[in-house]
Amino acid sequence: MAPGTQPTAVGFLERLRIRQSDVEQAKYQRYFKTGQGDYAEGDFFMGVRMGEVFTLAKEFAAMPLDEIEKLLDEDIHEARAGAVKIMSLQAQKKKTTEERRHTLFELYLRRHDRINNWDLVDLGAGRVVGGWLMDKSRDPLYELARSENMWERRTAIVATSAFIREGQLDDTFAIAEILLHDKEDLINKAVGGWVRDAGRSSRERLLAFLDEHAATMPRTTLRYAIEHLGKEQRAYYLTLKDRVSPG
């Protein structure tokens, strides 16, 4: 982008199209479940590597909010990924004002209808949502955790990444309990993954959580949660699970 040029959604899309690859497009269609009845049904992938999308996002990091929202409105998945990445970059920049961070937080929640895949949530929830709530009430996350929308529920647990980085683990474990028996596999994976990450800061709290819930939590959640434990501990918790629901 030429120096002094204002970043726009149109400009971002033009740069995306230059990088389009039929090979990458085919990979995305297989990797993300876009078939009828799947979680990403109808999502359109142009076929641009995410590394290139993120590089473009850094170049367009000063994009105004109204242009970011135009990207969110695009059917092209990589355009929405670029929008959320730009939001994340702005949220974590030291010079970003509190007013701007608040506006980014509100935009994320208001346009959650367009932040509608697991990778999009994971790109922005930690910095944009969790980052804003770091020194504020965490009540919005508990509301999201009880949402009927699976992507909002995923945001609830993923947003706690910001707290985990600061050694604040209470909300991760509390929201994990709310979502523990969620019917969606992508929520089960997120819960297990974020509990595992919290366990890096406190193995004691992870083990206490597992002692209480391992026998009844979904197997997917358990496998993610115990990933960094030793072989014997993993076997122990899997055995607890098997006693209740074999297989």
C-alpha positions, 0 to 999 in steps of 0.5 A: 500500500502506497505511503499516505494511502488510507486503508480500505476494504476494497484495497484489501480485497484487491490485494487478496485476489492477487494471491488467490490459489485454486490449490489453496481453495481446495484445501480450505474446502476440505479442512473447514467443514463447508458441506450441507449441515456442517458448521461452515456450510456456505462459507466461501474460501477464496484460496489465500494462505492465512499467512498471507492474509495476516501479512496483509492485515499488518499492512492495513492495520490502520484501517478505519472501523467502517472499512473493517465492518465492510470486510466483515460483511464480505462472504469471502472467509479470508476477508473476514479473517483479515478484518478480525486480525486487523481488529486484534492488531489494533486492540493490542497496540499500545498507542490505541486509545481506551475509546477505540478498544471499547469500540472494537469490543462492541464491533466484535460483539455486534457483528458476531454474526460475521465472526462465525467460524472457529478460526475467526473467533480464535483470531480476535476473542483474546485480544479484542474481547478478553483484552478489553475486559481485563480490568472490568467485569467479566459478566459479558463472557458468562452471558456469551457462555449461555448463548444459543450461538456456538460461536458466541459460546466459543468466544466466551472461553477463548477470550479468557486467553487474555486472563491466562497470560496474566495468571488469572485463571478463575474465569477460564475454569468457571466458564469451562464448567458452564460449557463442559457438556456442550453438544458441539465438538468445537466447543468441547475442543476449545474447553479442553484446550483452554483448560490445558493452557490454564494448567500451564500456569497452575498444574494444581488447579488443572488437576483439581478440575480433572479430579472433579470432572474427568469422569463425566466430561466429553472424551474430546475435552478430556483428551485436549485437557490432559495433553501436556500431562505425563503418560501415567496421569493421562492414563489415569484420567482416561481410566476414570472416563472409561469407568463411566462411559467406555469408548 
